[in-house]
């Protein structure tokens, strides 16, 4: 007697996710880490001319900015080619010919991408911590050398100032929000790829949404706040505000690097909104994919 | 007779509405609009919280587009504001090595507009203008007239002051910029009352260094008409303990005691080594009057001959 078919199987989803991850490994997507490492080393060497506050500021900005760019690019490029590649290789038909619901297939694919993004951001964070620690040790040694003959309490003040300028707890939520934003984009790109005709189309639309999403807040403010615009511009602004995600909300890292702390409530709300976006885009993607003629 | 070809010619039955492509897409757009309507109040509220937490009312100025170029503005809006600001900061650093002060000010205005919550940018920009550019203005060999060199120097002091004031508007919750403004008012503009106010504001922050309250009291002691208030403030610090009884504090107290005719029983005595070198009695030179000493700010002796 054949085993009873389970409608929703985490094991099947996990199998698809790990296969997707393996596929991405084989595509050598992690080579970008070399560029990231070179960026860190290059910027560290270049920054010797600046004072220590500027050095740490620039190093953090370059590192976290690069993390943001790389995770976004990875999420868009890797997700955009998943469905077209599976269709081209006929893998999709083999999978869906088995009793695998389309939702599980999409969820497995997204999970694979999210795992890949998680590994990437962890590796980049590790490189960032090493670079920042190295720079901190160098500056501490320089401060010790330059403070010869200084009273011990003043020397301790100087050393504490250097340490405070390097590692702050706020960096952790900042990095998590970068990941949340990348996850949102992976889900959004998956949704676009369910109706897109090609990978290029998916990438182009995703990039366009990225920039529109950063301006969404401006459109929303104009729509809700301005009474002078005509009906057509108002409809256009309303569509932008309602259809596109507000990506500016996920740019916490700029302010964190600037030395501002982030409250846990604010971080949790922003992360929850990102999670909600990811789930909704996945559901909409399923909506399109469920009735798609393959 | 049965003909397969003929069967294909038969009109197909109309597809149900839910299977038609346009209907499917319309349904997706409707879901997205519905989701947008649900998240709209959440996003508005969250956006307000973000602004309250980070920007304190500061927003990206749209006229900035003309200054940093379309690509830079797009990058700034695209979430790479910090990277664009850093790029401009590095450019300003290069211009510093070329002593192009005008271009530096232009770049500082852009950097601070992009990152209004970054204290370091405000502090360093002001320092470059008020300390470096002003010094360069005085050494300008192309300007033979001293009056004009002094005028340019003063203008750079005011530029530095303006940068710090704008920085404080954007960052009222950090002591650093009040401290920097106090330094500038004291050292460059000789506005001792203004410096007293700024150091006093810095001293109110729990994380500010202990010297802020001392600096505030020192500055008040230079302002004619505030001698009693300054004396009370300095005595309050003096009574905290030995760690606060620094040479400058004791010296200012001594001068104020003379000026205010404090009764001998209430006066403090300070050892000779605590008297600043330029105020120590020298053989053959008559000591300056208490007024001269009281209202002449202590200056660090120059290392140059």
Interface residues (C-beta under 8 A of the other chain):
Chain A: X49 X50 X53 X54 X57 X58 X61 X62 X64 X65 X68 X69 X157 X195 X210 X211 X214 X215 X217 X220 X224 X241 X242 X243 X246 X247 X248 X249 X250 X251 X252 X253 X254 X255 X257 X258 X259 X260 X262 X263 X266 X269 X270 X273 X276 X280 X284 X287 X288 X291
Chain B: X18 X19 X24 X25 X27 X28 X29 X31 X32 X33 X35 X36 X37 X39 X40 X42 X43 X44 X46 X47 X49 X50 X53 X54 X74 X77 X78 X79 X80 X81 X82 X83 X85 X86 X89 X90 X93 X115 X117 X118 X119 X120 X124 X174 X209
